[in-house]
């Protein structure tokens, strides 16, 4: 009986120790979880604070990022986040009305970049849907921030860059891009 008690004590100790062993990766996954929960509960400002502002801008504008002034880059980031919150977040919330579960894999960290995979299960009235998401997280001055999310292997930022940002930049550069973003923000603000 003494041996059995020792085995139970060892198992209990391991059970409590294992979460502590996983804790070093928690700061990496935390911004992802914060974005998801904040969007789910309409706390968009909190979600936006978890995004990698400058890194997103650099990715979306490529070499044109450096051609912009500080004021243009700041305005682009503000407008991008405003538009993203007004367009993407409501669609996510609509899906989350039927959310059954979200599970996260342990982050895969390589230097200042990490990948966090998650599985989202949606219980629609007529069918069950499972979505595999992969978040790219980067370490910046303010800690870990979400850079991008891929759904079914398709990067959100790559789609926005290739389908929207690049064509506008080719038409009229920074001025045209910011003009169209301001107009879209004003249009969405009226709805």
N, C-alpha and C positions, 0 to 999 in steps of 0.2 A: 504494500500500500504506500509505503514511503517513496518507492521508485515511481509509482503512478503519480503521486502528488508532485514530485520533482518534475516529471514530464509535463504535467499541466502548468506548473509554474513557469517552466521554460517556454512553453507555447504561448502563454499569456504575455510573457516578457517580450517575445519576438513579435507578437501581434501589435503591441504598443510601440515597439522600436521601428517597425517597418515604415509607418507613416513618417517618422522622423528621418529615416534614410531617404525618403522621396522628397523631403522638404526643399533641398537645394534647387530643384527645378520649378518649384512653385512660383518664384518671381517671374519666370519665363512664361508660364501659362496664365498667370493672373490677368494680364491685360486682355487676353482673348476672352476669358470668362467674364471679365468686367464689361467688355463691349457687348457680348451676347446678352447678358442679363440686363444691361442698361437699355439696349434697344428694345428688348422684350417688354420692359416696363416703362417705355416712353421717356427715358432719362437720356435723351440724345446728347445733351451737353457733356455728360459724364463719359459717354461712349466716344465722343469726338476727342476728348482729352487723352484717350488711349491710343490714338493714331500717330504714326510717325510722319509728322508734317513735312519737314524738309526732304526726307527720303522719298516720300510719295511724289512731291513736286519734281525732284531730280529724275525719278523714274518716268513720270508722265511727260515731262518736257525734254528729257535727254540733254543734248548739248545746248539746247535753247535755254535751259534753266540758268546757266551762267550769263547769258546775254541779257537777261532781265535785270532791272534795277531791284534794290532791296524792297522798295515800295511795291513794285509789280509782283515780286515773289510772295510777299506777305498778302497782297490782295488775292492772288491766285489761290493760295492756301485757304484763306478765309472763304472765298467763293466756292472752291471745290468742296470743302466740308459742309457748307450750307446746302449746296445742291445735292450732295451725297445723302445728307440727312433727310432732305425733303423728298428725294426720289427713291432711294434704296431702303431706308429704314421702315417706311410704311409697308413695303412689300414683305420684308422680313417679319414684321409684326403680324401681318395677315396669316402667314404660314404658322407662326407661333401660337395662333389661337387654338390649333389642334396639336400642340407639342406634347409628345408622350415622354421623350427622354433625350438627353444629350450626354454623351460620354466622350471623354478626352483621353488620348494616348499620352504617354510620357513624351515631353519635348525632346527633339533631336537637336542638340546644340553643337554648333561649329563656330567657335570664336564669338563674334558679335552678332551672329545670325542664328536663328533657330526656326524649326518647323514644329507646329503643333497640329496634330490631326484630331478631328472629332467626327463623331457619327451622330446625326440628328435624326430622330424618328418622329415622323408626323403621322398622326392618326386621322386622316381625312374621313368624312362620313362614309364614303364608298370604298376607300382603299387605304392601306398602310404604305407610307413612303419613307424610304431610308436614304438620307443624303450623306455622302462622305465629303467633308470639307478639310482643306489643309491651309492653315494660316502660316504666313511668313512673319516672323517677329524679329525686330532688330534692337540692339542695345544702343541707346543714345545717352546723352547727358542726363536725361530725366529717368533713366532706367529702361526697361524693356517696353517697346511700343509695337503695335500691330502695323505692319507695312501693307500686307495684301492678303487676300483670301482666294483660294482656288476651289471651284465647284466642278466636279467631274473633270478635273485636270485643267480647266480653263481659268486663267488668272483674271481677276476682276480688273486690275490695273492695266494689264496688257490690252484687254478689250477696250477700255476707255481711251487709252493712249492711241491705239491703232485706228479705232473707228471714229473718234471724235477729236482728240487733241491734235494729233499730227496733221489731219486734213485742214483744220482751221489755221494752225500755225503756218502751213504752206501757202494758204490764201492771203493771210494778212498779218502774220507775226503776232507778237504779244498784244498789240493794241486791239486787233480783231478778236483774239481769244478772250480777253478781259471784257470787251464790249458785249460779246455774245453771252458770256457767263453772267454779267450784270443783268442783261435783258431777261435771261431765263430765271434768275433769282427773283426779279421783280414780278414776272409772270406767275411763278409758283407762290409768291407771297400773297397774291390776290385770291388764291383758291382757298 
